[in-house]
């Protein structure tokens, strides 16, 4: 097979042409079948008075999800107080990415089924990029086992303020604040 041979009857040119048409129509703001058994979605990231269009991406397979949030590094933002937050904005700042799975929700007890710590690290440059993946056999940070990659998913970026070495590694691996402090992307179930 050459690098230009069709795979399952689909040529590279056909994939590129379809991708260009989909992007041109703005179709990536909705679920798109990327491959058999794979769905890709994009969503706006909203929080603290900011809206970043199509700045979050979610890829679903039968075994799990991968995700990415890419926004300008927030400036002049509210920093929560707490044991894993410095309480002040600074340079570099620490942000964590939280993955909330909403499937078979126990709405009487909690608004989500499963929570994962998707990523977390100090950011000193102009762009905040957080990405990761979880599979159905990953241990959750909290909640039930993750069984349905097609469930509703919310990605939440939590600010922890200025990097404080005395708070590491917890500053980059535990939650900070509540949803009023976070930048959130919401992906409906597919």
C-alpha positions, 0 to 999 in steps of 0.5 A, a space after each residue: 500500500 502506498 501512502 496515497 492508497 485508499 483505506 476502506 475506500 476513503 482516499 486521503 484527498 477525500 478526507 482532506 476535502 471533507 475536512 475543509 468543507 466541514 470547517 468551512 460550514 462551521 460543522 465542528 461546533 457539532 459532533 462529527 464522525 471522524 472515523 468509525 466509532 469515533 466522534 469529535 466535538 468542539 465547544 466554547 469555553 466560558 467563564 469569569 466574563 470570557 468566552 473563547 469560541 470553539 476553544 475546547 475539543 473532545 474526541 470520543 471512542 468506544 474505550 474513552 475520551 481525549 480532550 483539549 482546552 486551548 485559550 489565551 492565558 487568563 489575566 486579571 482573573 479572580 483567584 479562589 482561596 483555599 488549601 491548594 490556591 495561592 490566593 493571588 494572581 502571579 507569574 507563572 500561574 497554575 491551572 488544572 483541568 477537571 473532567 465531569 462525566 454526567 451519565 446516570 447522574 445521582 441528581 439527588 446527591 450530586 450533579 455528576 457521575 464521575 470526575 477526573 483530574 484531566 491535567 494541571 501545570 504552571 503556565 508562564 506564557 501567553 497560551 494556556 493549553 491543557 489536554 489529556 485522556 481517560 479510558 473506561 478503566 481509569 480510576 476516577 478522582 471522585 464518583 462512579 466508574 466511567 463506563 459511557 464515553 458517549 455521556 455528557 461531558 463538562 471540562 472545567 479549568 480551575 485557577 490556582 493562582 501564582 505558583 507556590 512551591 510549598 503547595 506543590 504537587 497538590 496545587 496542580 492535582 486537586 480542585 480549587 474554588 467552585 464553578 464561579 471561578 472556572 472556565 467551562 466547556 460543555 459537550 452534550 451526550 452523543 
